[in-house]
């Protein structure tokens, strides 16, 4: 099956979530991206707005072949994460 994008929304987190890209916490109250799609079944995932911006130009192959731990180790990810201004208590995995 292949991914079919359905929608993106930018809700305010009603509780803590985990960013599917960088693996860090999306703290309660933070506006983030919720992406919904289908790949044989309905799938939704959440990510920081900054992580979404960093991946906007990714191809389908980049989405399929990039693991979150790899994303966290890239220089770009470090730059993005440094701009999140997330309290230290949320930076523990």
Order of alpha helices (4+ residues) and beta strands (2+ residues): beta-beta-beta-beta-beta-alpha-alpha-alpha-alpha
